Amino acid sequence: GQQVMQIPQYQHVQEGEDFTTYCNSSTTLSNIQWYKQRPGGHPVFLIQLVKSGEVKKQKRLTFQFGEAKKNSSLHITATQTTDVGTYFCANNQGGKLIFGQGTELSVKP
Amino acid sequence: EPEVTQTPSHQVTQMGQEVILRCVPISNHLYFYWYRQILGQKVEFLVSFYNNEISEKSEIFDDQFSVERPDGSNFTLKIRSTKLEDSAMYFCASSQTSGSGATQYFGPGTRLLVL
């Protein structure tokens, strides 16, 4: 099945700095979903992208799906301490979610 | 807002013992899933379930694993003879619809420790 690779594994930022995590696949993806997992918590669905070149925004979060539908990114502008957690991309394959390795974000106040 | 619930939150067991992890999916959801996350690693799909049947299972979901919907509200994962490597967080999820467009809602998880 299709795998998704995610980088970086960890990102430490100062509060107010921007943050980006990237997700890549060697094959075309029909969709990409993004989840946030707070420390000790469970994955929480953020958004789904399905169209080539799609860009969606949620307040300070910008999600992008590549033109070739092989990559995606999540960008957070001006991070806050509440953004702390692990961000996962996932490909939904007919109900089966295939997750990337996740990017753990820590924010120093 | 409706939530997926899971019990117990933590389970410690001896190797070789059977464990049953319980989940109550969101009430009007028809599709159910189990995932696991070994500490510090990514979330891995185990099994999907619909209409009292397994829809799909991963390589991890071997003969030691089984799922059941014993009544109208519970969805259980049984590990028949636990191994050390079964230690992980187990998440239940549910969705109202199926397929690639469906949003899955995750429960808080059960942390299983096999000694």
HADDOCK unambig.tbl for C-alpha pairs under 7 A between the chains (distance, minus, plus):
assign (segid A and resid 41 and name CA) (segid B and resid 108 and name CA) 6.38 0.50 0.50
assign (segid A and resid 42 and name CA) (segid B and resid 106 and name CA) 6.52 0.50 0.50
assign (segid A and resid 42 and name CA) (segid B and resid 107 and name CA) 6.73 0.50 0.50
assign (segid A and resid 42 and name CA) (segid B and resid 108 and name CA) 5.32 0.50 0.50
assign (segid A and resid 42 and name CA) (segid B and resid 109 and name CA) 6.74 0.50 0.50
assign (segid A and resid 43 and name CA) (segid B and resid 106 and name CA) 6.31 0.50 0.50
assign (segid A and resid 44 and name CA) (segid B and resid 106 and name CA) 6.84 0.50 0.50
assign (segid A and resid 92 and name CA) (segid B and resid 100 and name CA) 4.93 0.50 0.50
assign (segid A and resid 93 and name CA) (segid B and resid 100 and name CA) 5.63 0.50 0.50
assign (segid A and resid 94 and name CA) (segid B and resid 99 and name CA) 4.10 0.50 0.50
assign (segid A and resid 94 and name CA) (segid B and resid 100 and name CA) 4.58 0.50 0.50
assign (segid A and resid 95 and name CA) (segid B and resid 98 and name CA) 5.90 0.50 0.50
assign (segid A and resid 95 and name CA) (segid B and resid 99 and name CA) 4.66 0.50 0.50
assign (segid A and resid 95 and name CA) (segid B and resid 100 and name CA) 5.50 0.50 0.50
assign (segid A and resid 96 and name CA) (segid B and resid 45 and name CA) 6.59 0.50 0.50
assign (segid A and resid 97 and name CA) (segid B and resid 45 and name CA) 6.42 0.50 0.50
assign (segid A and resid 98 and name CA) (segid B and resid 44 and name CA) 6.95 0.50 0.50
assign (segid A and resid 98 and name CA) (segid B and resid 45 and name CA) 6.84 0.50 0.50
assign (segid A and resid 99 and name CA) (segid B and resid 42 and name CA) 6.57 0.50 0.50
assign (segid A and resid 99 and name CA) (segid B and resid 43 and name CA) 6.06 0.50 0.50
assign (segid A and resid 99 and name CA) (segid B and resid 44 and name CA) 6.89 0.50 0.50
assign (segid A and resid 100 and name CA) (segid B and resid 42 and name CA) 6.58 0.50 0.50
assign (segid A and resid 101 and name CA) (segid B and resid 41 and name CA) 6.61 0.50 0.50
assign (segid A and resid 101 and name CA) (segid B and resid 42 and name CA) 4.76 0.50 0.50
assign (segid A and resid 102 and name CA) (segid B and resid 42 and name CA) 6.46 0.50 0.50
